[in-house]
Structures are given as structure tokens and as C-alpha cells.
């Protein structure tokens, strides 16, 4: 009886594997932003900020606009915590520079009424070298142009880009 029970359980385990094996390959892999890369972006952005004597908060979001990493440098104003997240989340959600939204709002003022949409420079999308959107970085605490330059420096230091494929 033990041998037949063992044989039956073995058969069921084999059948279970055989049925689920094709399902394991049903989904194709896609690029994602991991914690290590988010940390690299933060560290590089902080190095850029220190070299330019800036005191910033940096927020890194993944492709689902979920916060991956957050750093408030010594001396960064408290409000920069919220503003950096606002910018980074917008960049991750829309896949474009947040400063461009401010320019677009000049012709389309309704943009200013979209809840949670950052229109200041400093939110930068994170893309793979193939142009696939995998997140966004927000920096805040300095002039908006400096915030944006810092976020871009962090992204590029991680071997990624903020541009769509084919853009120069």
C-alpha cells in the first residue's frame, strides 16, 4: 500500500509539474528598476549635488510609480520631501520631463487642474537604453533647472537614460 501511495504521489507531482511548466514561460520578461539601481541613482545625484553645493531631496520611483528610494540631504528644506516625490511620481506616470508639462500648460491651462501633476522642472523619467520606461526621479531643493540636471546625472550614472529610443 505504501508503494502504491508513493507511486501515486510521485505521479501527481510529475503531472503537476508537466501542467505548470508551460505556464512558467507564458509571460515575457521586461525591464524593471531594482533597489540597487535606485540606490545608484540616489548616490550619483547626491554626488552631483555636493559638487554643485546643492542641498536636495531625491526620490526614485519604479515603473508603477511606487517609491523605491528617498534621500533628503543635510540642509535640504523640509518641503522638498513632498515636492521631490511629486515630481518623480509624475515623471514615472507620464514618461516625460515635468518641466515640459509647465510649458504645455501655457497653451493648455487645464493641465494645472490635474491632481498630483507636477509642472516644475526636476521630474525626469528613467528609461533603459532601448527607451523602455522603468520609473522616474524627482529632485527638489534648488532652482528647478538644477533639480532636473541632478536627476539626469543620477540616471546617466546608472547606465540608463531619460530619452525615448531614437531621441537625441
Order of alpha helices (4+ residues) and beta strands (2+ residues): alpha-alpha-beta-beta-alpha-alpha-beta-beta-alpha
